[in-house]
Amino acid sequence: MNAYIEIESLRSLINQRSDDRYDECMRMLKRNLNLNFSFSKAEALADPAIQPWFIGLTSGAIAKKPVWDCDYPDPNYELSLDGIKTIDQLCAVYLLNDEKPQKISTAMLVSCRGHELDTLSQLYVRKEIQEFEYEPAPTQIGSWKNLRDYTAPCTDILISDRYILSRKSLLGRNLYQIINTLVRRTRNIPINIVLFVEHNSIASDIDLDDVSNTIKESVEDIVGKEPNVTFVLCPQRPGRPVFHDRLILTNYRAITSGDSFNYFNEQGKVRTTSYGIIISSLAKRCNYVQEKVINTYCDQLRREIAGARIQGDKKSNFLTFR
């Protein structure tokens, strides 16, 4: 995962050394993130505050050699949904010189000066113990609403689960709750929601327009903007399901399950036999270096699109629809 850092923001971060979160966030910068600085190495070494910090950062093992004078979206113009060009930019963290938050900071991890640790800490799934993964059992989850503390802001949500629309009575306790929980940290951005489902597994009494309208109404109530909702209706392929493991992918999180995300029945009781879910931060080094999440998952989903029927708004920053 890329971190884009401006010089005043770095000075501000260094000045927060007394914060309990500081040491772990420094380890994350060193071991997990690809550092991209908007200033030169000469400027860093000439600065009495930054020089010792940089020497400490580059001693020992480091995730990747830092990039200096890097080119990235101009925070005063391009750092918006219209200016973002790549998935890497959508899933990056930005530490900017700005004194006030950018509008996009309600949907991406974009920090203004003085809030760098607040922003970096959101890359941890379990912030209180600074861990990148959480593997709760269904009984620990209790309700999809309880996962709010493990989420992060997002511009996009991809859900791949061939059975998520298999029973109309389960939508309220599962799909709708999952989406409402994932969007709770986002404000005033039209989130793109894409659902991959097996066409033949959709219950006969489910109307996709009704599902879309329900999602749009509830998300708009939370976020303040109506989302875009798209269904990718995949054909049944013997021996090749949409995904064996069910997947939810957002800008900073991947959630996987060995069973459909229909974990709870109409009364909210556990109905799944799954061991549980894995909520993983995309800042976890193996997720990016091994291209396990962004490239592998999105490539598989793109292949599904090629043979599927698409219904809805057909908008996504991760995927392209014909």
N, C-alpha and C positions, 0 to 999 in steps of 0.2 A: 504494500500500500504506500502511496506517495504522500509525503507531508511537504507542503509549500510554506516557507517561513520567510518573513520580512524582518529587517534588522531591528526595528523598534520593538516589535513583538518578541523577538528573541531576548532583547535586554529585559523586557518586562518579565518574561518567563524565568530568567536567571535570578531576578530579584525576588522570586517566590520560593527561594530555597528553604525557608522555614516551614513551608506547608507540608503536612504529613504525606501528601500525594506526590511530592516532588521527585524523590529518589526513584520510585517505581516508574513514573512517567519518563524520567531520563533513561532508564533501562529500556523502556519501550521504544523511545526514539532511536536508541543505539542498535537494538537487536531486531526490531520488528519493522521499522519504517524506512522507506527510501527517502532520504533527506534532500530537498531541493531548496537552495537558498537564492533569494532574489538579489543578493549582493555578492561581491567578490571575496575570494579567500584572503586577499591582501587587506581588505577592510576588516575582516574578522580578526586577523592576527594583529592589526594595529589598534584594536579596541581593547582597553585594559580589562573590561568586564567580560568580553567574549573570548579573548585569547585563552585564558586558563580553562574555561568551559569547553572550548573546542579541542584543546589538547587532551583533556580527560575523555571527551567523546570518542576520539579517534585512537585511543590507546586500547590494545587488546582487540578482541573480535568485534567487528562492526557489520551490520546487515549488508551495507552496500556503500561504495565510495560516494561521498556527497557530491552533488552537482552544484556548481556555483554559477551566478549570473543566469539563472535558469529562465526559460521562457514558459510562462503559464498564463492562464486567463487573467486579464487586467481586472483587479478587484473593483475598480471604479467604473468599469464598463461591461466587460465580458463575463464576469462571474455572476451569471444568471442562467436560467434554464435555456435562454436563447443563445448564450455564448458558450456554454459547455459543449465540447465536441466529442469527447471520448468517454468510455466507461471508466477508465483510470481517473479522469478528472471528476467524474460523478462520485467516485468512491474514495476520494482523497480527503485529507484534512488540511485546512488552511489557517495559518496563524498570521494575521494581517496587522498592519500598522494602524488601521482605522480606530478612531476613538468611539465610534458608535457601531452597533451590529449592522451587517448587510441584511437586506431582505431575505436573501437566499439562506442565511444562517438559521432560518426556521425550518429548513428542509435538508440542509447539509451541515457538516461540521466545519463551520467557518467562524473563527474567533476574532473578536476585536481586542484591542490592547487591554491587558489586565485580566482577561478571562481565559488565558491559554490552558491552564490546568483543568478548568471546568470542561473545556472542549476536548482535550486529550483523554480525560478520564472516561468520556462517553464511549471510547473505543473498547473499554473493558465491559464484558457482559455482566460480571459480578463486581461492581464498582467498589463495594465495601471491603473486598479482599483482593481486588485487582487481578482478576482471572479472566482469561479470554474465552472460556467455555463454561457451560452449565448444562448438566444432564439430569433434569428432574424426571422422576417417574410420574405416571398419570395421577396417582394419589397425591403427590407433592404439588402438582399443578393446581388441582382442585377446580379451576375454571381458567379459561383462556385469558380472562381479565387480569389474572394474577401475574401475567408475564410482562406487564407494562414496564416494570423496573429494569428489565433486561433488554429493552429495545433501544433504538436510536432514531434520529430523524431520517426521513427518506423522501425521495422524489418518485421512487418506483417500487412496486411490489410485484414479484412473480411468484405464482403459486402453481405447482405441478402436483396434482393429486387426481387420479382418474376416477376415484369414487366420491369425491367431495360433494357432488350433486346427486348422489344415488338415493337419498331420502330427503324429501322436503321438510319433514318434521325435525331433522337434525340441523338445519341451516342456522337457526337462531342461536343455538348453544355452541356452534362450531365455526363455520365459515364467517358469519357476520361478526361474531365476537373476536375472531382472530384478526380480521381486517380492522375493526374498530380499535383494537389494542395496538396494532402496528402503527397506526396513524396518529396516536395520541401526542407524540412529541413534535408534530409538524403543524405549521400554521400558514394559512393564506397562500398555499401552493397547490395547483391542480395535480394531485398525485396520479400517476399512471398505474393501474391495477390490471394485471393480465393473469387469467386463469387457464391452465392447461388441463383439460378433462377428456376422458374417453367418451366419445359421442354415444356409444351404445349403453353406457353406464348411467346416463342421466335419467332420473325418474320421470315417468310419463306425465306426472302432474306438476312438473317444474317448468315454468315459463322463463326463459332466459331474460326476456325484457323485464319481467317482474323482479328477478334476482338483481339485475343491473340497477333498476330504479331504487330498490331497497338499499343497496350498497351506496349509491350516489347520495341519497337523502341522509343516511346516517353519517357518512364521511363528511359531507358538507356541514352538518351540524357541529362536528368536532373541529374540523380544519378551517372552515370558513370559505372554502372553495369546493366546487363540485369536481369530483375526480373523473378521469377517463377510465372506462371499464371495457375490457376486451376478453372475449372467450375464444380460445383456440380449441376447436372440436376435433380431436384426433381420432382416426379410424382404429378399430380393433385390429391388432396385428398379432396372431398367434405366436407365442414365444418371444414377443418383443413389446412389452407394455410401454406406456408413456415413460414412466420411471418406476423402477422397482422400489427404491426409497423415495418417499414423498419429500418434496422440497419447497421451502419458501426462501426467496432471495430478495434482500433489499440492499440499499447502498452500503451498509456497514454490518449486516448480519446475514448468516445462512442458518436456516432451521431445517433439520432433517428428521425423518421418522420412518421406521420400518413398517408402519401401518398407516392407513388413511388418517387424516387429521380430524375425522369424525370421532373424537375421543369420548364425547359425552352424549348421553341420551336426552330425551325431552325434559327430564326432571333434573338434569345436571349431574347425574351419577355416571361414574366411569363405566364405559361399555367396551373399551378397546382391550386387546390382549397384548398390546405393544409394551416393550420395556420402557418406553418413554421417548423423549425427543432430545436432540442435541442442538443447543443454541450456541453458535460459534461466531466470534468476531472475525471479520475479514482482515483485521490487523494481525491476527495470529499468523506468524511467519509462513508456516507450511501452506496456508490457504492461498497465499499469493505466489510464493516461489515455485511451488509445485503446480501452479495453475489449476488447483483442484476445484476452486469454486467458480470464479468469474469466467475463465475461458472454457473449462470443461463443461460446466452446467449450461452456460449460454450457448455453446456450440451444439449440445444435444437438443436444447429447446429450439434452436434455429432449424435443425433437421426435422423436428416434429412439425414446425410451421409449414415446411415445404409440401407435406402431404395432407394438410388439415384444412378444414373450413373455418374461416375467421368471421366472427360476428362481434359487432360493437364499434367502439371508437377507433380502434386500430392505432393507438398511440403508446409509445414506449421509448424511453431513452436507452434501454438495453437492447432492444430488438427492433427489426424493421419488418413491416408488413407490406405485402404486395397490394 
